[in-house]
Amino acid sequence: MSTTTAIPVSLVLPHITLTGHIRHDRGAGTLDLLDEQGVERLSTDLSVYGYVAGMGEVFIKDWSEHAGLADALAIAGVVSPLESLRVGPFSSRAYRVRVLDEVVCL
């Protein structure tokens, strides 16, 4: 089931501010930002590292162009952080987060 926020959100990252609507697909376990330019996937799949998100949860990477994204989503009231993880050959940080129900409108 896919839902979209009723109001736009602004995600302030160190190098850019992203503005759009959040779409959380609970069935697919994905979180996307929809804006005039299209769709940007905000969540990431960590199953290759043995991590699987629970229902209503997604993983957010916190490296490269997504540095600060989990914090920006939390500040915007979109997610609540549950766990900090280190993944991959460079021990990059990722977060398991719960997508807040009050953000999405059915």
Chimera marker file (.cmm) of the C-alpha trace (Angstrom):
<marker_set name="trace">
<marker id="1" x="0.000" y="0.000" z="0.000" r="1" g="1" b="0" radius="0.5"/>
<marker id="2" x="1.488" y="3.312" z="-1.054" r="1" g="1" b="0" radius="0.5"/>
<marker id="3" x="0.720" y="6.575" z="0.712" r="1" g="1" b="0" radius="0.5"/>
<marker id="4" x="1.891" y="10.159" z="0.292" r="1" g="1" b="0" radius="0.5"/>
<marker id="5" x="2.177" y="13.022" z="2.771" r="1" g="1" b="0" radius="0.5"/>
<marker id="6" x="-0.511" y="15.659" z="2.620" r="1" g="1" b="0" radius="0.5"/>
<marker id="7" x="1.963" y="18.534" z="2.850" r="1" g="1" b="0" radius="0.5"/>
<marker id="8" x="5.417" y="19.093" z="1.381" r="1" g="1" b="0" radius="0.5"/>
<marker id="9" x="8.497" y="18.457" z="3.492" r="1" g="1" b="0" radius="0.5"/>
<marker id="10" x="11.887" y="20.131" z="3.376" r="1" g="1" b="0" radius="0.5"/>
<marker id="11" x="14.893" y="17.976" z="4.177" r="1" g="1" b="0" radius="0.5"/>
<marker id="12" x="17.896" y="20.121" z="5.030" r="1" g="1" b="0" radius="0.5"/>
<marker id="13" x="21.168" y="18.297" z="4.310" r="1" g="1" b="0" radius="0.5"/>
<marker id="14" x="24.657" y="19.772" z="4.685" r="1" g="1" b="0" radius="0.5"/>
<marker id="15" x="24.979" y="20.401" z="0.940" r="1" g="1" b="0" radius="0.5"/>
<marker id="16" x="21.364" y="20.714" z="-0.323" r="1" g="1" b="0" radius="0.5"/>
<marker id="17" x="17.745" y="21.127" z="0.731" r="1" g="1" b="0" radius="0.5"/>
<marker id="18" x="15.298" y="18.647" z="-0.765" r="1" g="1" b="0" radius="0.5"/>
<marker id="19" x="11.631" y="19.663" z="-0.958" r="1" g="1" b="0" radius="0.5"/>
<marker id="20" x="8.743" y="17.471" z="-2.019" r="1" g="1" b="0" radius="0.5"/>
<marker id="21" x="6.237" y="14.905" z="-0.784" r="1" g="1" b="0" radius="0.5"/>
<marker id="22" x="7.105" y="11.673" z="0.997" r="1" g="1" b="0" radius="0.5"/>
<marker id="23" x="5.817" y="8.355" z="-0.296" r="1" g="1" b="0" radius="0.5"/>
<marker id="24" x="6.147" y="5.290" z="1.923" r="1" g="1" b="0" radius="0.5"/>
<marker id="25" x="5.361" y="1.972" z="0.286" r="1" g="1" b="0" radius="0.5"/>
<marker id="26" x="4.893" y="-0.360" z="3.233" r="1" g="1" b="0" radius="0.5"/>
<marker id="27" x="4.635" y="-3.450" z="1.066" r="1" g="1" b="0" radius="0.5"/>
<marker id="28" x="7.906" y="-2.770" z="-0.740" r="1" g="1" b="0" radius="0.5"/>
<marker id="29" x="9.584" y="-1.250" z="2.324" r="1" g="1" b="0" radius="0.5"/>
<marker id="30" x="10.637" y="1.898" z="0.468" r="1" g="1" b="0" radius="0.5"/>
<marker id="31" x="10.630" y="5.618" z="1.207" r="1" g="1" b="0" radius="0.5"/>
<marker id="32" x="10.688" y="8.093" z="-1.690" r="1" g="1" b="0" radius="0.5"/>
<marker id="33" x="10.709" y="11.847" z="-2.182" r="1" g="1" b="0" radius="0.5"/>
<marker id="34" x="8.461" y="13.074" z="-4.993" r="1" g="1" b="0" radius="0.5"/>
<marker id="35" x="9.183" y="16.479" z="-6.500" r="1" g="1" b="0" radius="0.5"/>
<marker id="36" x="8.893" y="18.312" z="-9.824" r="1" g="1" b="0" radius="0.5"/>
<marker id="37" x="11.902" y="16.423" z="-11.171" r="1" g="1" b="0" radius="0.5"/>
<marker id="38" x="10.536" y="12.966" z="-10.390" r="1" g="1" b="0" radius="0.5"/>
<marker id="39" x="11.124" y="10.401" z="-7.670" r="1" g="1" b="0" radius="0.5"/>
<marker id="40" x="14.214" y="10.030" z="-5.500" r="1" g="1" b="0" radius="0.5"/>
<marker id="41" x="14.613" y="6.866" z="-3.448" r="1" g="1" b="0" radius="0.5"/>
<marker id="42" x="15.503" y="7.826" z="0.125" r="1" g="1" b="0" radius="0.5"/>
<marker id="43" x="15.640" y="4.321" z="1.586" r="1" g="1" b="0" radius="0.5"/>
<marker id="44" x="18.212" y="1.662" z="0.824" r="1" g="1" b="0" radius="0.5"/>
<marker id="45" x="18.232" y="-2.142" z="0.736" r="1" g="1" b="0" radius="0.5"/>
<marker id="46" x="20.685" y="-3.678" z="3.206" r="1" g="1" b="0" radius="0.5"/>
<marker id="47" x="19.689" y="-7.311" z="2.705" r="1" g="1" b="0" radius="0.5"/>
<marker id="48" x="23.100" y="-8.052" z="1.159" r="1" g="1" b="0" radius="0.5"/>
<marker id="49" x="24.508" y="-7.355" z="4.638" r="1" g="1" b="0" radius="0.5"/>
<marker id="50" x="21.905" y="-9.547" z="6.340" r="1" g="1" b="0" radius="0.5"/>
<marker id="51" x="19.599" y="-6.730" z="7.500" r="1" g="1" b="0" radius="0.5"/>
<marker id="52" x="15.866" y="-6.798" z="6.823" r="1" g="1" b="0" radius="0.5"/>
<marker id="53" x="13.594" y="-3.966" z="7.966" r="1" g="1" b="0" radius="0.5"/>
<marker id="54" x="10.368" y="-4.770" z="9.764" r="1" g="1" b="0" radius="0.5"/>
<marker id="55" x="6.912" y="-3.611" z="8.685" r="1" g="1" b="0" radius="0.5"/>
<marker id="56" x="6.747" y="0.193" z="8.811" r="1" g="1" b="0" radius="0.5"/>
<marker id="57" x="10.548" y="0.461" z="8.893" r="1" g="1" b="0" radius="0.5"/>
<marker id="58" x="13.170" y="1.338" z="6.279" r="1" g="1" b="0" radius="0.5"/>
<marker id="59" x="16.936" y="1.729" z="6.150" r="1" g="1" b="0" radius="0.5"/>
<marker id="60" x="18.460" y="5.134" z="5.410" r="1" g="1" b="0" radius="0.5"/>
<marker id="61" x="22.085" y="5.344" z="4.305" r="1" g="1" b="0" radius="0.5"/>
<marker id="62" x="24.100" y="8.152" z="5.851" r="1" g="1" b="0" radius="0.5"/>
<marker id="63" x="27.087" y="8.419" z="3.524" r="1" g="1" b="0" radius="0.5"/>
<marker id="64" x="28.029" y="10.189" z="0.280" r="1" g="1" b="0" radius="0.5"/>
<marker id="65" x="25.211" y="12.340" z="-1.075" r="1" g="1" b="0" radius="0.5"/>
<marker id="66" x="22.892" y="11.084" z="1.678" r="1" g="1" b="0" radius="0.5"/>
<marker id="67" x="25.035" y="12.260" z="4.619" r="1" g="1" b="0" radius="0.5"/>
<marker id="68" x="22.659" y="13.738" z="7.193" r="1" g="1" b="0" radius="0.5"/>
<marker id="69" x="19.508" y="12.335" z="5.561" r="1" g="1" b="0" radius="0.5"/>
<marker id="70" x="18.316" y="10.299" z="8.567" r="1" g="1" b="0" radius="0.5"/>
<marker id="71" x="18.639" y="13.362" z="10.816" r="1" g="1" b="0" radius="0.5"/>
<marker id="72" x="16.836" y="15.555" z="8.281" r="1" g="1" b="0" radius="0.5"/>
<marker id="73" x="13.974" y="13.038" z="8.047" r="1" g="1" b="0" radius="0.5"/>
<marker id="74" x="13.715" y="12.870" z="11.848" r="1" g="1" b="0" radius="0.5"/>
<marker id="75" x="13.739" y="16.681" z="12.198" r="1" g="1" b="0" radius="0.5"/>
<marker id="76" x="11.007" y="16.908" z="9.531" r="1" g="1" b="0" radius="0.5"/>
<marker id="77" x="8.901" y="14.462" z="11.567" r="1" g="1" b="0" radius="0.5"/>
<marker id="78" x="8.930" y="11.743" z="8.909" r="1" g="1" b="0" radius="0.5"/>
<marker id="79" x="10.838" y="9.015" z="10.771" r="1" g="1" b="0" radius="0.5"/>
<marker id="80" x="11.997" y="7.972" z="14.208" r="1" g="1" b="0" radius="0.5"/>
<marker id="81" x="15.500" y="6.430" z="14.373" r="1" g="1" b="0" radius="0.5"/>
<marker id="82" x="15.639" y="2.925" z="15.873" r="1" g="1" b="0" radius="0.5"/>
<marker id="83" x="19.175" y="1.690" z="15.307" r="1" g="1" b="0" radius="0.5"/>
<marker id="84" x="22.523" y="2.855" z="13.952" r="1" g="1" b="0" radius="0.5"/>
<marker id="85" x="24.388" y="0.315" z="11.801" r="1" g="1" b="0" radius="0.5"/>
<marker id="86" x="27.825" y="0.044" z="10.198" r="1" g="1" b="0" radius="0.5"/>
<marker id="87" x="27.806" y="-1.717" z="6.823" r="1" g="1" b="0" radius="0.5"/>
<marker id="88" x="30.068" y="-2.512" z="3.925" r="1" g="1" b="0" radius="0.5"/>
<marker id="89" x="33.822" y="-2.575" z="3.468" r="1" g="1" b="0" radius="0.5"/>
<marker id="90" x="34.188" y="0.998" z="4.761" r="1" g="1" b="0" radius="0.5"/>
<marker id="91" x="31.891" y="0.541" z="7.793" r="1" g="1" b="0" radius="0.5"/>
<marker id="92" x="29.547" y="3.188" z="6.415" r="1" g="1" b="0" radius="0.5"/>
<marker id="93" x="26.743" y="4.354" z="8.697" r="1" g="1" b="0" radius="0.5"/>
<marker id="94" x="23.114" y="3.526" z="7.995" r="1" g="1" b="0" radius="0.5"/>
<marker id="95" x="20.020" y="3.810" z="10.164" r="1" g="1" b="0" radius="0.5"/>
<marker id="96" x="17.009" y="1.582" z="10.685" r="1" g="1" b="0" radius="0.5"/>
<marker id="97" x="14.072" y="3.961" z="11.150" r="1" g="1" b="0" radius="0.5"/>
<marker id="98" x="10.354" y="3.706" z="11.769" r="1" g="1" b="0" radius="0.5"/>
<marker id="99" x="8.227" y="5.743" z="9.378" r="1" g="1" b="0" radius="0.5"/>
<marker id="100" x="5.819" y="7.759" z="11.517" r="1" g="1" b="0" radius="0.5"/>
<marker id="101" x="2.172" y="6.950" z="10.852" r="1" g="1" b="0" radius="0.5"/>
<marker id="102" x="0.991" y="10.504" z="11.464" r="1" g="1" b="0" radius="0.5"/>
<marker id="103" x="3.066" y="11.684" z="8.494" r="1" g="1" b="0" radius="0.5"/>
<marker id="104" x="1.291" y="9.631" z="5.890" r="1" g="1" b="0" radius="0.5"/>
<marker id="105" x="-2.316" y="10.007" z="4.793" r="1" g="1" b="0" radius="0.5"/>
<marker id="106" x="-4.215" y="6.998" z="3.434" r="1" g="1" b="0" radius="0.5"/>
<link id1="1" id2="2" r="1" g="1" b="0" radius="0.2"/>
<link id1="2" id2="3" r="1" g="1" b="0" radius="0.2"/>
<link id1="3" id2="4" r="1" g="1" b="0" radius="0.2"/>
<link id1="4" id2="5" r="1" g="1" b="0" radius="0.2"/>
<link id1="5" id2="6" r="1" g="1" b="0" radius="0.2"/>
<link id1="6" id2="7" r="1" g="1" b="0" radius="0.2"/>
<link id1="7" id2="8" r="1" g="1" b="0" radius="0.2"/>
<link id1="8" id2="9" r="1" g="1" b="0" radius="0.2"/>
<link id1="9" id2="10" r="1" g="1" b="0" radius="0.2"/>
<link id1="10" id2="11" r="1" g="1" b="0" radius="0.2"/>
<link id1="11" id2="12" r="1" g="1" b="0" radius="0.2"/>
<link id1="12" id2="13" r="1" g="1" b="0" radius="0.2"/>
<link id1="13" id2="14" r="1" g="1" b="0" radius="0.2"/>
<link id1="14" id2="15" r="1" g="1" b="0" radius="0.2"/>
<link id1="15" id2="16" r="1" g="1" b="0" radius="0.2"/>
<link id1="16" id2="17" r="1" g="1" b="0" radius="0.2"/>
<link id1="17" id2="18" r="1" g="1" b="0" radius="0.2"/>
<link id1="18" id2="19" r="1" g="1" b="0" radius="0.2"/>
<link id1="19" id2="20" r="1" g="1" b="0" radius="0.2"/>
<link id1="20" id2="21" r="1" g="1" b="0" radius="0.2"/>
<link id1="21" id2="22" r="1" g="1" b="0" radius="0.2"/>
<link id1="22" id2="23" r="1" g="1" b="0" radius="0.2"/>
<link id1="23" id2="24" r="1" g="1" b="0" radius="0.2"/>
<link id1="24" id2="25" r="1" g="1" b="0" radius="0.2"/>
<link id1="25" id2="26" r="1" g="1" b="0" radius="0.2"/>
<link id1="26" id2="27" r="1" g="1" b="0" radius="0.2"/>
<link id1="27" id2="28" r="1" g="1" b="0" radius="0.2"/>
<link id1="28" id2="29" r="1" g="1" b="0" radius="0.2"/>
<link id1="29" id2="30" r="1" g="1" b="0" radius="0.2"/>
<link id1="30" id2="31" r="1" g="1" b="0" radius="0.2"/>
<link id1="31" id2="32" r="1" g="1" b="0" radius="0.2"/>
<link id1="32" id2="33" r="1" g="1" b="0" radius="0.2"/>
<link id1="33" id2="34" r="1" g="1" b="0" radius="0.2"/>
<link id1="34" id2="35" r="1" g="1" b="0" radius="0.2"/>
<link id1="35" id2="36" r="1" g="1" b="0" radius="0.2"/>
<link id1="36" id2="37" r="1" g="1" b="0" radius="0.2"/>
<link id1="37" id2="38" r="1" g="1" b="0" radius="0.2"/>
<link id1="38" id2="39" r="1" g="1" b="0" radius="0.2"/>
<link id1="39" id2="40" r="1" g="1" b="0" radius="0.2"/>
<link id1="40" id2="41" r="1" g="1" b="0" radius="0.2"/>
<link id1="41" id2="42" r="1" g="1" b="0" radius="0.2"/>
<link id1="42" id2="43" r="1" g="1" b="0" radius="0.2"/>
<link id1="43" id2="44" r="1" g="1" b="0" radius="0.2"/>
<link id1="44" id2="45" r="1" g="1" b="0" radius="0.2"/>
<link id1="45" id2="46" r="1" g="1" b="0" radius="0.2"/>
<link id1="46" id2="47" r="1" g="1" b="0" radius="0.2"/>
<link id1="47" id2="48" r="1" g="1" b="0" radius="0.2"/>
<link id1="48" id2="49" r="1" g="1" b="0" radius="0.2"/>
<link id1="49" id2="50" r="1" g="1" b="0" radius="0.2"/>
<link id1="50" id2="51" r="1" g="1" b="0" radius="0.2"/>
<link id1="51" id2="52" r="1" g="1" b="0" radius="0.2"/>
<link id1="52" id2="53" r="1" g="1" b="0" radius="0.2"/>
<link id1="53" id2="54" r="1" g="1" b="0" radius="0.2"/>
<link id1="54" id2="55" r="1" g="1" b="0" radius="0.2"/>
<link id1="55" id2="56" r="1" g="1" b="0" radius="0.2"/>
<link id1="56" id2="57" r="1" g="1" b="0" radius="0.2"/>
<link id1="57" id2="58" r="1" g="1" b="0" radius="0.2"/>
<link id1="58" id2="59" r="1" g="1" b="0" radius="0.2"/>
<link id1="59" id2="60" r="1" g="1" b="0" radius="0.2"/>
<link id1="60" id2="61" r="1" g="1" b="0" radius="0.2"/>
<link id1="61" id2="62" r="1" g="1" b="0" radius="0.2"/>
<link id1="62" id2="63" r="1" g="1" b="0" radius="0.2"/>
<link id1="63" id2="64" r="1" g="1" b="0" radius="0.2"/>
<link id1="64" id2="65" r="1" g="1" b="0" radius="0.2"/>
<link id1="65" id2="66" r="1" g="1" b="0" radius="0.2"/>
<link id1="66" id2="67" r="1" g="1" b="0" radius="0.2"/>
<link id1="67" id2="68" r="1" g="1" b="0" radius="0.2"/>
<link id1="68" id2="69" r="1" g="1" b="0" radius="0.2"/>
<link id1="69" id2="70" r="1" g="1" b="0" radius="0.2"/>
<link id1="70" id2="71" r="1" g="1" b="0" radius="0.2"/>
<link id1="71" id2="72" r="1" g="1" b="0" radius="0.2"/>
<link id1="72" id2="73" r="1" g="1" b="0" radius="0.2"/>
<link id1="73" id2="74" r="1" g="1" b="0" radius="0.2"/>
<link id1="74" id2="75" r="1" g="1" b="0" radius="0.2"/>
<link id1="75" id2="76" r="1" g="1" b="0" radius="0.2"/>
<link id1="76" id2="77" r="1" g="1" b="0" radius="0.2"/>
<link id1="77" id2="78" r="1" g="1" b="0" radius="0.2"/>
<link id1="78" id2="79" r="1" g="1" b="0" radius="0.2"/>
<link id1="79" id2="80" r="1" g="1" b="0" radius="0.2"/>
<link id1="80" id2="81" r="1" g="1" b="0" radius="0.2"/>
<link id1="81" id2="82" r="1" g="1" b="0" radius="0.2"/>
<link id1="82" id2="83" r="1" g="1" b="0" radius="0.2"/>
<link id1="83" id2="84" r="1" g="1" b="0" radius="0.2"/>
<link id1="84" id2="85" r="1" g="1" b="0" radius="0.2"/>
<link id1="85" id2="86" r="1" g="1" b="0" radius="0.2"/>
<link id1="86" id2="87" r="1" g="1" b="0" radius="0.2"/>
<link id1="87" id2="88" r="1" g="1" b="0" radius="0.2"/>
<link id1="88" id2="89" r="1" g="1" b="0" radius="0.2"/>
<link id1="89" id2="90" r="1" g="1" b="0" radius="0.2"/>
<link id1="90" id2="91" r="1" g="1" b="0" radius="0.2"/>
<link id1="91" id2="92" r="1" g="1" b="0" radius="0.2"/>
<link id1="92" id2="93" r="1" g="1" b="0" radius="0.2"/>
<link id1="93" id2="94" r="1" g="1" b="0" radius="0.2"/>
<link id1="94" id2="95" r="1" g="1" b="0" radius="0.2"/>
<link id1="95" id2="96" r="1" g="1" b="0" radius="0.2"/>
<link id1="96" id2="97" r="1" g="1" b="0" radius="0.2"/>
<link id1="97" id2="98" r="1" g="1" b="0" radius="0.2"/>
<link id1="98" id2="99" r="1" g="1" b="0" radius="0.2"/>
<link id1="99" id2="100" r="1" g="1" b="0" radius="0.2"/>
<link id1="100" id2="101" r="1" g="1" b="0" radius="0.2"/>
<link id1="101" id2="102" r="1" g="1" b="0" radius="0.2"/>
<link id1="102" id2="103" r="1" g="1" b="0" radius="0.2"/>
<link id1="103" id2="104" r="1" g="1" b="0" radius="0.2"/>
<link id1="104" id2="105" r="1" g="1" b="0" radius="0.2"/>
<link id1="105" id2="106" r="1" g="1" b="0" radius="0.2"/>
</marker_set>
